[in-house]
Amino acid sequence: MLLIILLTFTHICHSATINSDNHHFLKLPLLHINPLQSPSQAFSSDSARLSALLSTLHRKPNLPVTSGAYAGAGQYFVTLHLGTPPQKLLLIADTGSDLIWVTCSACRDDCNRTRPPHSAFLARHSSSYCLHHCYDPACKLVPHPRPRIACNHTRLHSPCRYEYSYADGSITNGFFAKETTSFNSSTGELLQHDSLAFGCGFTISGPSVSGPSFNGAQGVMGLGRGTISFVTQLGRRFGNKFSYCLRDYTIAPPPTSYLLIGTAAGNSRMRYTPLQTNPLSSPFYYIGIENVYVDNMKLRVSPSVWNIDKMGNGGTIVDSGTTLTFLPDTAYRHVVAAFRRRVKLPTPAGSPPNFDLCINVSGIPRLSLPKLSFKLVGNSVFTPPVGNYFIDTAEDVKCLALQPVTSAGGFSVIGNLMQQGFLFDFDIGRSRLGFSRSGCSIG
């Protein structure tokens, strides 16, 4: 089958020259398609995602990290227009991975008879589709099938093949290619990028990339810090930065969130913390936590529990693909104990599993709960609203939406529930992360 596909794709990649223009930015809607998961489903899917992220962190540094985005329903989706003429595809927006990949089809004629419209990228229908040759330096940036097929330097059409595998055994493999992408800019102008490197997946198998948990997506938009991520590839044109504001998706209908590639208007209330580096050259967005507070009282947690060690273990990442927030076990136990001392409400009968603190709020007209905040490196303080960490799990029941990190070498995660209502500014060029409670009006 691969030979048949290859014989029909004879385009050789030629990188087009595009003018750098830092005055534009892209504003792409972020869609949250699924209803909020039950707490047990959120815990299960987040645990699977963290397992996938952790298992790939200690691979060879130059390989992109395999995304665990497929594990759960707490995802945000973004639309990508790919090819000439443009084809509309729905991708998972994932700050925890680098590779952009889409489900591909070799269909030539009457494709709607064999698969639903927009369910795959039709490579034969694009005049700008071209393959990376196996000796192209870019081919070294993706993992390859095992056993690897020898690269024939003398053959004109010897494509670069990639293969991603996931924690549950799911895989996607195919060709590493280049394509034209098109966007509507902030000024309404149609912009094109003529050399987006991406994985064109012809073999997609396993529950996490083809079952219900994938939720109708056609691939993943990797937004990590590595060389092949979406934001890095478009970086020079859009200022090496991106931002988003995740709206509360428990509201029905949910308000629209936006992914902004590039620089919009300045925000005087933005607070910044430096992005940390990992010895393993991980593409994750690490931030440094110094202390944690409950009702402005600093907890007796050693700052060392937040550090990244020489082996690349530990640290804290900001991740759009994880729903809940995970803290080091030591810090987690101190936080739970501090809340227990301050919250004197009864524990509900039949509390959901995997949550250590749930309260019955029945008959309480004005509920007041303790304030959680994090002191970050750079003298900034992240103080999320109570609704970001005390969530409704049943009628009149709220639970503390935090989890402990208990695995060896694990890292902490600021999940997307904790991020809701903040504008997050990922300034890759200046290696810093900004956040602000104002500025979500960009959507």
C-alpha positions, 0 to 999 in steps of 0.5 A, a space after each residue: 500500500 505504501 508503494 502505491 501511495 508513494 508512486 502517486 506522490 512525486 512532488 519534491 519539496 522546495 521551500 518558498 521564500 516568504 516575507 517576514 511580517 511581525 505586524 500580523 497575528 493569527 486568531 484561531 478559535 479554540 473549540 471544546 467539543 465535549 461536555 465536562 467529564 465526570 471526575 473519575 473520567 478526568 482522573 483516569 484520562 489525565 493519569 494516562 496522559 501523564 504516563 505518556 508524557 513521562 514515558 517519552 521525556 527520557 527518550 533521546 533528546 533530539 526526538 520530539 515528545 509523543 503527545 498524550 493528548 488523546 487520553 481524555 476529553 478535556 481537550 481544546 481543538 483548532 481548525 487548520 486549513 491545509 493544501 491547495 486548494 485548502 482543506 479544513 481539518 480539526 486538530 487537538 491543540 497541544 502544548 505538550 508535544 511538537 509534531 503536527 500530524 494529520 490523518 491522510 488518505 490516498 483517495 483520488 476520485 469520489 472520496 466522499 463515498 469512502 469516508 465522511 467529508 473532512 475526516 482526512 487530508 486528501 493528499 492527491 487533491 493538493 497541488 502543493 503537497 510534497 514529501 521530505 526526502 529521507 536524507 533531508 536534515 528535517 527527517 532526523 527530527 521525527 522518530 522512524 518505524 522499526 525496523 527502519 527502512 534504509 535511505 536510498 540517496 540515489 533515488 529521487 523519491 525515497 520519502 521520509 517515514 515517521 512513526 509515533 507510538 503511544 503509551 497504550 500501544 496506539 500508533 500513527 505512521 506515514 510520511 513526513 511532508 510539507 504543505 501550504 497552510 492558509 489563515 485569515 489574519 487579524 486584518 482580514 487578509 488571507 495569509 499563506 505559509 508555504 512550507 509547514 512540515 507535518 506528519 501525513 499519517 496513513 496508518 492510524 491504529 489503537 484506541 487513543 487515536 482512532 476510538 471515541 476518545 479522539 473525538 472526531 479530530 483529524 490530528 494534533 497541532 503540536 505547540 511545544 518549544 521544539 523545532 517542528 512545532 506549529 509556533 516554532 515553524 511560524 515563529 519568525 513571521 509572527 514574533 516567536 510567541 503565542 497566547 490563549 485564554 481558555 474560557 469556562 467550558 462548563 457553561 452551556 453553551 460554552 464561550 469561544 476561546 482563542 489561540 493567538 499566534 503572534 503579538 496582539 495589543 500590549 497588556 499592562 497587567 501581564 505578569 511574567 515568569 521565566 521559562 525553565 530549561 530541562 537537561 533533557 531538552 524537553 519541549 515542555 513549557 516549564 515554570 518555576 514555583 517557589 512557594 504555595 500559599 493558602 489564604 496568604 499563609 505560606 505552607 511549610 513546603 521545601 522549595 526543592 520539591 519543585 526543582 528539576 534535577 540533573 536527570 531531568 526529573 521534576 519541575 512544573 509544566 503548563 499543559 493545555 491537554 491535561 484537565 486537572 492540576 498535579 502537585 508533588 506529593 509533599 506539597 499536595 498533602 500540605 495543601 489538602 491539610 491546609 484546606 481541611 483546617 479551614 473548611 468546616 463543611 460536612 463530607 458528602 455521602 458517596 464522594 467521587 473516587 480519587 478526590 481527597 477533599 469533597 464538601 457538601 455545600 447544600 443550603 449555603 447561600 454564600 459559600 466562601 472557600 480558601 484562596 490558593 496561590 503560587 509564588 513563581 520565579 521572577 516575583 510573580 504570583 499566580 492566584 486562580 479563582 476558587 472555581 478553578 480548583 474547587 469544581 462541581 462533581 454532583 449537585 451540592 458537592 464540590 471537590 478539590 480538583 488537585 492530584 498528587 504526583 507519586 510516580 518516580 521522576 514525575 513532574 507537576 502540571 498546571 492543567 487547563 481547569 486551573 488556567 481558565 479565565 487567564 490570558 497566557 502569553 507564551 513568549 518563546 523568543 524571550 523565554 518567558 510565560 506571561 499571565 493576566 486575569 485581564 485580556 481575555 477580551 481578545 476573543 
